[in-house]
Amino acid sequence: MLEDRLKSVIRDIPDFPQPGIVFKDITPILKDQDLCKAIVDELAFRLKDLAIDAIAGVESRGFLFGMMLANKLNIPFIPIRKQGKLPFKTIAESYKLEYGQATIEVHEDAFTPGSRILIHDDLLATGGTVVAASKLIEKLEGIIVGYAFIISLDFLQSLGRLTRFSDNIIALARYE
């Protein structure tokens, strides 16, 4: 089962980036090409019934599988980046992290209004980053058709923060 394979490879890093946080490190996944392919194939399979115009990936780890998934589905990839990293005209959204505050941006011409966007990130924790990304998509009049995560920390009970945007939420490895 893919979830078991993922959990056997994902490593916990205690007290990173600050005391009390247990960071879920996905970099060991990247050493296994077959596992990476299985992740993309499984996400594509689970998304096959959604009409998706583009995938928005959240910096930085959302770029890894978000771009591969967009390529597999033959649709555009939209980078959502930290403030000041995109070179063209942007719109921004600020939010609170588990351990601080941040601002993310997207190019104002990333997609046309009415486009159906899937948001991808490697991990769903408190949901702050993904909610901010969702607000960016809505500001540009995009339709959020769903979310795809490698990991969901269900014990943080953040899924409810996303359902106001879309009920289509996929996570390949869930931690209760």
C-alpha positions as CSV (number, residue, x, y, z in Angstrom):
1,M,0.0,0.0,0.0
2,L,1.4,3.4,-1.0
3,E,0.6,5.0,2.4
4,D,2.7,2.4,4.2
5,R,5.5,2.9,1.7
6,L,5.4,6.6,2.3
7,K,5.3,6.4,6.1
8,S,8.3,4.0,6.1
9,V,10.4,6.6,4.2
10,I,9.2,9.9,5.6
11,R,11.3,10.8,8.6
12,D,10.5,12.9,11.6
13,I,12.8,15.7,12.5
14,P,12.1,16.8,16.1
15,D,12.4,20.5,17.1
16,F,12.7,21.7,13.5
17,P,12.5,24.6,12.6
18,Q,11.9,25.4,16.3
19,P,11.4,23.5,19.6
20,G,8.1,21.6,19.8
21,I,7.7,21.1,16.0
22,V,8.1,17.6,14.5
23,F,9.0,18.2,10.9
24,K,7.9,15.6,8.4
25,D,10.9,15.3,6.0
26,I,9.9,14.1,2.5
27,T,13.4,14.4,1.0
28,P,14.1,10.6,1.5
29,I,11.2,10.0,-1.0
30,L,13.1,11.8,-3.6
31,K,15.9,9.2,-3.6
32,D,13.4,6.6,-4.8
33,Q,12.3,7.1,-8.4
34,D,9.8,4.3,-8.3
35,L,8.1,5.8,-5.2
36,C,8.0,9.3,-6.9
37,K,6.4,7.8,-9.9
38,A,3.9,5.9,-7.7
39,I,3.0,9.1,-6.0
40,V,2.3,11.0,-9.2
41,D,0.4,8.0,-10.7
42,E,-1.8,7.7,-7.6
43,L,-2.6,11.4,-7.5
44,A,-3.4,11.4,-11.2
45,F,-5.6,8.3,-10.7
46,R,-7.5,10.0,-7.9
47,L,-7.9,13.2,-9.8
48,K,-9.1,11.6,-13.1
49,D,-12.7,12.6,-12.7
50,L,-12.0,16.3,-12.0
51,A,-11.8,18.8,-14.8
52,I,-8.5,20.6,-13.9
53,D,-7.2,23.5,-16.0
54,A,-4.0,24.0,-14.0
55,I,-2.1,22.9,-10.8
56,A,-0.9,25.6,-8.4
57,G,2.0,24.4,-6.3
58,V,3.0,26.1,-3.1
59,E,6.7,26.9,-2.6
60,S,8.9,25.1,-2.2
61,R,8.1,21.5,-1.7
62,G,4.8,21.8,-3.5
63,F,6.8,22.4,-6.6
64,L,8.3,18.9,-6.6
65,F,5.3,16.8,-7.2
66,G,3.0,19.6,-8.4
67,M,5.1,20.1,-11.5
68,M,5.4,16.3,-12.1
69,L,1.6,15.9,-11.7
70,A,0.9,18.9,-14.0
71,N,3.2,17.3,-16.7
72,K,1.5,13.9,-16.3
73,L,-2.0,15.5,-16.7
74,N,-0.7,17.7,-19.5
75,I,-1.8,20.9,-17.9
76,P,0.0,24.1,-16.8
77,F,1.8,24.5,-13.5
78,I,1.4,27.7,-11.5
79,P,4.0,28.6,-8.9
80,I,2.8,30.2,-5.7
81,R,6.0,31.7,-4.1
82,K,7.2,33.5,-1.1
83,Q,6.9,37.3,-1.3
84,G,9.5,38.9,-3.5
85,K,10.5,35.8,-5.5
86,L,8.3,36.2,-8.6
87,P,9.6,38.6,-11.3
88,F,6.3,39.9,-12.8
89,K,3.3,41.7,-11.4
90,T,1.9,39.8,-8.4
91,I,-0.9,39.7,-5.9
92,A,-0.2,38.7,-2.3
93,E,-1.8,37.1,0.7
94,S,-0.3,37.1,4.2
95,Y,-1.0,34.4,6.8
96,K,0.1,32.8,10.1
97,L,2.3,29.7,10.1
98,E,2.6,27.2,13.0
99,Y,5.8,29.0,13.9
100,G,5.5,32.6,12.5
101,Q,4.0,34.7,9.7
102,A,4.5,34.7,5.9
103,T,3.3,36.2,2.7
104,I,2.9,34.3,-0.6
105,E,2.3,35.7,-4.1
106,V,1.2,34.5,-7.5
107,H,1.6,36.3,-10.9
108,E,-1.6,38.3,-11.6
109,D,-1.7,36.6,-15.1
110,A,-1.1,33.1,-13.9
111,F,-4.4,31.9,-15.4
112,T,-7.6,33.2,-16.9
113,P,-10.7,33.9,-14.7
114,G,-12.9,30.9,-14.4
115,S,-10.0,28.4,-14.6
116,R,-10.4,25.3,-12.6
117,I,-7.3,25.0,-10.3
118,L,-6.0,22.2,-8.1
119,I,-3.8,23.3,-5.3
120,H,-0.9,21.0,-4.4
121,D,1.5,21.1,-1.4
122,D,3.5,18.3,0.1
123,L,2.0,18.6,3.6
124,L,-1.2,19.9,5.2
125,A,-0.5,21.0,8.8
126,T,-2.6,23.8,10.2
127,G,-3.7,24.8,6.7
128,G,-2.6,28.5,6.9
129,T,-0.5,28.3,3.7
130,V,-3.1,26.5,1.7
131,V,-5.9,28.8,2.8
132,A,-3.7,31.8,1.7
133,A,-3.1,30.1,-1.6
134,S,-6.8,29.5,-2.0
135,K,-7.5,33.1,-1.3
136,L,-5.0,34.1,-4.0
137,I,-6.7,31.8,-6.5
138,E,-10.1,33.3,-5.6
139,K,-8.8,36.9,-6.0
140,L,-7.9,36.0,-9.6
141,E,-11.4,34.5,-10.0
142,G,-10.2,31.0,-10.2
143,I,-12.3,28.0,-9.2
144,I,-10.6,25.7,-6.7
145,V,-11.6,22.1,-7.7
146,G,-9.5,20.4,-5.0
147,Y,-6.4,19.9,-3.1
148,A,-3.7,17.2,-3.3
149,F,-1.2,16.5,-0.5
150,I,1.5,13.9,0.1
151,I,0.9,14.1,3.9
152,S,-1.9,15.3,6.0
153,L,-1.5,15.9,9.8
154,D,-5.1,15.1,10.5
155,F,-4.6,15.4,14.3
156,L,-4.3,19.2,13.7
157,Q,-7.9,19.2,12.4
158,S,-7.3,21.6,9.5
159,L,-9.3,19.9,6.8
160,G,-12.3,22.0,7.9
161,R,-10.5,25.1,6.9
162,L,-10.3,23.9,3.3
163,T,-13.8,22.7,2.8
164,R,-15.2,26.2,2.3
165,F,-13.1,26.2,-0.9
166,S,-13.5,22.6,-2.0
167,D,-14.5,19.2,-0.6
168,N,-12.1,17.4,-2.9
169,I,-9.1,16.8,-0.6
170,I,-6.6,14.0,-1.3
171,A,-3.8,13.0,1.1
172,L,-1.7,10.0,0.4
173,A,-0.3,9.6,4.0
174,R,-2.4,10.6,6.9
175,Y,-1.2,11.0,10.5
176,E,-4.0,10.7,13.0
